[in-house]
Amino acid sequence: MPITVIGAGLAGCEAAWQIAQNGEEAVLIEMKPQKYTPAHKSPTFAELICSNSLKAERVTSAAGLLKEEMYRMGSLLVPCALQTRVPAGGALAVDRVKFSALVTEKIHQNVNIHCVEQECTEIPESGITVIATGPLTSDALAAKIEHLCGDSLRFYDAAAPIITAESLDRDRIFAASRYGKGEGEDYLNCPMNREEYENFYTELVHAQRAPLHGCDVQDPKVYEGCMPIEVMAQRGPDTIRFGPLKPVGLRDPHTGHRPWAVVQLRREDAAGTLYNLVGFQTNLKFGEQKRVFGLIPGLAHAEFTRFGVMHRNTFLNAPNVLKSTFQFRKNSNLFFAGQMTGVEGYMESAASGLLAGRNALRISQGLLPLTPPETTMTGALARWVQNGGEGDYQPLGANFGIMPPIEPHIRDKRERYAAISQRALKDLATFMKSAGWLAVEHSCI
């Protein structure tokens, strides 16, 4: 019986390709061109909406490592990107029209993939299915997924920035929970005096915001429930100081006094390598986030693994419902892939589709599903989907902060990232050999 893949975006195309290239039949269901989301315009598959950049290319970067791993695992999309690339410095950017056309051509030429142009409004009750319908899943199917997942489906992405622990200036920060509750470094505090706060406040309320598109506009009640920090600040100079920046229950050990305001950082993962800015949901442009939030004491050199976002984004509270194999916990024959799982970025979505497709194939062959080692970027992302850090689950892209650190610690960042990448590719090769996966021998870089 063919494996069903719903959605011909990046994740769906990669999933169908993995199934078909390894000898099984796939039925790829796509509602375009019969029906379009508010953001999609082209009838082709793997349409790139927001940007034509697939992020950094060098293998010693998180994004580059992810693409290299995908390439070695037989990815469809990475070679298509390389064939349709345009100059973009150190990034891999593509001619988006040529890229989507090439992916569509490859899918149609594969004799093991049968494409169906229709809206899917039901989740198949039998057989093996991969759902990869993206952040703008049609209302009918979203309703079915919501019924299946209950409270674990979200329709609005209101996320605060996440930064790396190693980029913080610890001389300006102190660890403490309000009123001494908790322990360790669950919370780090960035104290502000009055002058620092007023300067930060002025820059915050005058910072440039990202435009909201029609498909991003939500019910005002939902928007009120996830108020952007810059919108809250415009209600008055003390609003955020009595809200997310309230200093009550905290005392700065450097001064012995309660600060004028405090920005709290909450640990995002068990290893303590990532922290999010508590209460800092935002719609500021990414460059403005780096500039304005860099005014917060201790964050002048903060490295952002993701910026804050405010937009329509149907995604699962994946740790509640998915395994690292991208299987639905209550039905091992049902897989999810793409941005819906809480991975963020074009290639991250495609990577989840690659793993979901591979594991759907293994299930159809009576084999156990597999997850690459956590020392690989694909494996680390898969485990983020399953475990979701320690706080409120939010979408996340490829970054070295979710991977196990190199021991002994390497102080130089470039050398450390190079060592992590070298370890990842070595461990991936070992994993693929034990799994019986054919590997592409040469590098894509």
Secondary structure, 3 states (H helix, E strand, C coil): CCEEEECCCHHHHHHHHHHHHCCCCEEEEECCCCCCCCCCCCCCCCCCCCCCEEEECCCCCHHHHHHHHHHHCCCCHHHHHHHCEECCCCEEEECHHHHHHHHHHHHHHCCCEEEEECCCCCCCCCCCEEECCCCCCCHHHHHHHHHHHHHHEEEEEEECCEEEHHHCCHHHCEECCHHHCCCCCCEEEEEECHHHHHHHHHHHHCCCECCCCHHHCCCHHHHHHCCCHHHHHCCCCCCCCCCCCCCCCCCCCCCCCCCCEEEEEEECCCCCCEEEECCCCCCECHHHHHHHHCCCCCCCCCCEEECCEEEEEEEECHHHHECCCCEECCEEEEEECCHHHCECCHHHHHHHHHHHHHHHHHHHCCCCCCCCCCCCHHHHHHHHHHHCCCCCCCCECCCHHHCCCCCCCCCCHHHHHHHHHHHHHHHHHHHHHHHCCCCCCCCCC
